[in-house]
Amino acid sequence: MIENSSNGISSSDRNGKLVFPSPSLPSQPFSLSQGEGDDWNLRDFVGVLKRRAFVITGITAALMAVVVNVTLKQKPEYEGSFQLLVEPISDENTLSTLTPDKERNVTQTALDYDTQIRVLKSPKLMKGIVNKLQVNHPTIDDDSLAKSLNIKRLGETKIIEVSYKSNSQNDVKVVLDEVAEAFLKYSREERQSRVRQGAKFVEKQQQPLQNKVDSLQKSLQFFRQKSEFIDPTVQADQIINQVRLLSDRRLGVNQELAKAHANLTSLEGEQGKLAALQDAPVYQQLIIQLRQLETQISGELARFNEDSPNIQSLKDKRENLLPLLQQEAQRVVGVKYAEVATQVQTLEVQSSELSKAEEQLKQKVEQLPKLARKYNELQRDLQAATESLNRFKTTREILEIQGAQTEIRWELFQPPVKPGAPISPNIPRNLIMGFVASSVLGVGVALLIEKQDSTYHSLDALKAEISLPLLGIIPLQKRIKKSQYPYKAGKFVESLRVLHTNIQLVGDDRPIRSLVVSSPVAGEGKSTIAYHLAQIATSMGLRVLLVDADLRRPRIHSLCNLDNERGLSNLISTEMPLDQAIQQLPQMSKLSAIPAGPIPADPTYLLSSSNMKYLMEEFQKAFDLVIYDAPPMVGLADTSLLAPYTDGVVLVTRIHKTKSSSLVQALDSLKIGRMNILGMVVNAN
């Protein structure tokens, strides 16, 4: 046994192939939680804002710059308006006072405001206004006036408000004056003629619609009589119910037919014939007589010889009875066979008739969609024609009422005035809304980026998904220098001591003598954790060997400030003595290290060799604790080769670095290899 790096072993000790069994410690179970991975609380939301502050600030600043630029470049816009009282305030002298009380609610508002507003904005009326305005304002045309002019009804009042927007205060006043004059003129002259023309048009169109409604009603009546139904939906339900009843009856007949076929087939066999003869009374009587003769013959044979007259008489009776028994059996089976055959024929006829009836009903069902479509088309056409006719009737009544009321001229309730301050741009409002919108967009983009990010950003998020023992949480701090040995108390040092203690506690009654330190991917601090864990274990009086088993990207020699010209790769591939590869760290007499050595062409081949297994056994015999710094697990088999010959694996993760996909792959690899997982270390560096 070797005690430290000062003693070595001869090359002859390492000849031959050695196979070691896996450690007997039970594997540590682990699982992925599925409960609350996507539920964010306020603390998580604040954490996202802090992490994505640069994105949020950048998007907000960029959008605010656009908002400010657009706002400042906008030309000032002015708006003015005037109001028209288009109906009298009281109902006197209106047609509504002449209607009965039960119809007054329908005719109380005689003016169709939507139609009236459309008329006021009609091209013909606008054209006359534009022609007058273009004399002094040639830039105003039909399109610009229609876009800038807004006409609306004020709530449920009898007032129409007309507003106009423009970049010039004077233009607003001039245009509104001209529009107000044109609308008042329209109310005096043209409105009455338009209402009358509208009434004539409605009356002209009403009669063809009435004829169309009458024709469709006759067509629908003829279609119902021809198709022999009132409603295709009801007819379809009736036929479907009939099909269902026929199908059930046919199913029952087919079941009886199958049973009859089975009986017929059974009668052709011996078992069926015997079953039929069980219910034949004459046959059973003959069987009883035969059995009685057999009994008598047996009794007489006990008393007389076989040639005696009594026995011969009984035998003659038996011989005479056998043909009768056979004839009766043939008769019974024949009658039974004929009955079953007749039943089969009858059931086949019934099944065929039911199938034909069912098929006829199915054909009717297939024809129903076509009839229903035709019926629905007629119903739809009739409904549309009726609605159109009703609309024309209502419009005619309204126009008649409007025609009576147009004798009352409109009144300029509020005249146009020159606008004061511009209505846009509203700089404070634009800036506030722009800031709110840009901030919301920035936060939204940040949340979207966060959703796409599978990296663990907090210890709670990691613990919520991975149910592994948490061996330690390493706070942010530079690694301990050699000049700091022996260690001084501090959060970093205490966290390492807790890590070492927890590792020993995981082993229950069996102390942990060797372990592998690995991580899902590179850059998660597994080499640094292995190095400091070895130092802490040494400070607690253990003889520790730190082995750099990362033959791809070794780091232990740089952390320990050691020569990497010889190391583990030399020990495995050559006959180098151990004392030439094991190096003792200054100021720590009980801490030794084996660097990785020259990087080999095939690290996996070396780590899977029998020499490596032999060395691992010798290391564990010579030291109190052997720590292997293994390569990352995702995509590499190195850790899976080392872990079975140690007491377990310590998996190092790193906040803001470890991704859930990488961690899941690493855990799957450990689970497949049935390796003992001591627990997880969260590195906050």
Sequence and secondary structure as in RCSB ss.txt:
>XXXX:A:sequence
MIENSSNGISSSDRNGKLVFPSPSLPSQPFSLSQGEGDDWNLRDFVGVLKRRAFVITGITAALMAVVVNVTLKQK
PEYEGSFQLLVEPISDENTLSTLTPDKERNVTQTALDYDTQIRVLKSPKLMKGIVNKLQVNHPTIDDDSLAKSLN
IKRLGETKIIEVSYKSNSQNDVKVVLDEVAEAFLKYSREERQSRVRQGAKFVEKQQQPLQNKVDSLQKSLQFFRQ
KSEFIDPTVQADQIINQVRLLSDRRLGVNQELAKAHANLTSLEGEQGKLAALQDAPVYQQLIIQLRQLETQISGE
LARFNEDSPNIQSLKDKRENLLPLLQQEAQRVVGVKYAEVATQVQTLEVQSSELSKAEEQLKQKVEQLPKLARKY
NELQRDLQAATESLNRFKTTREILEIQGAQTEIRWELFQPPVKPGAPISPNIPRNLIMGFVASSVLGVGVALLIE
KQDSTYHSLDALKAEISLPLLGIIPLQKRIKKSQYPYKAGKFVESLRVLHTNIQLVGDDRPIRSLVVSSPVAGEG
KSTIAYHLAQIATSMGLRVLLVDADLRRPRIHSLCNLDNERGLSNLISTEMPLDQAIQQLPQMSKLSAIPAGPIP
ADPTYLLSSSNMKYLMEEFQKAFDLVIYDAPPMVGLADTSLLAPYTDGVVLVTRIHKTKSSSLVQALDSLKIGRM
NILGMVVNAN
>XXXX:A:secstr
   STT    GGGG S        S      B  SSTT   HHHHHHHHHHTHHHHHHHHHHHHHHHHHHHHHS 
 BEEEEEEEE S SS TTSGGGGS GGGHHHHS    HHHHHHHHTSHHHHHHHHHHHTTT TT  HHHHHHHEE
EEE TTSSEEEEEEEES HHHHHHHHHHHHHHHHHHHHTHHHHHHHHHHHHHHHHHHHHHHHHHHHHHHHHHHHH
HHT S HHHHHHHHHHHHHHHHHHHHHHHHHHHHHHHHHHHHTSHHHHHHHHTT HHHHHHHHHHHHHHHHHHHH
HHHS TTSHHHHHHHHHHHHHHHHHHHHHHHHHHHHHHHHHHHHHHHHHHHHHHHHHHHHHHHHHHHHHHHHHHH
HHHHHHHHHHHHHHHHHHHHHHHHHHHHHHTTS  EEEE      S SB  HHHHHHHHHHHHHHHHHHHHHHHH
HH  B  SHHHHHHHB S EEEEE S     GGG S   SHHHHHHHHHHHHHHHHTTTS   EEEEE SSTTSS
HHHHHHHHHHHHHHTT  EEEEE  SSS  HHHHHT   SSSHHHHHHS   HHHH EE TT TTEEEE   S  
S HHHHHTSHHHHHHHHHHHHH SEEEEE   STT  HHHHHGGGSS EEEEEETTT BHHHHHHHHHHHHHTT 
 EEEEEEE  
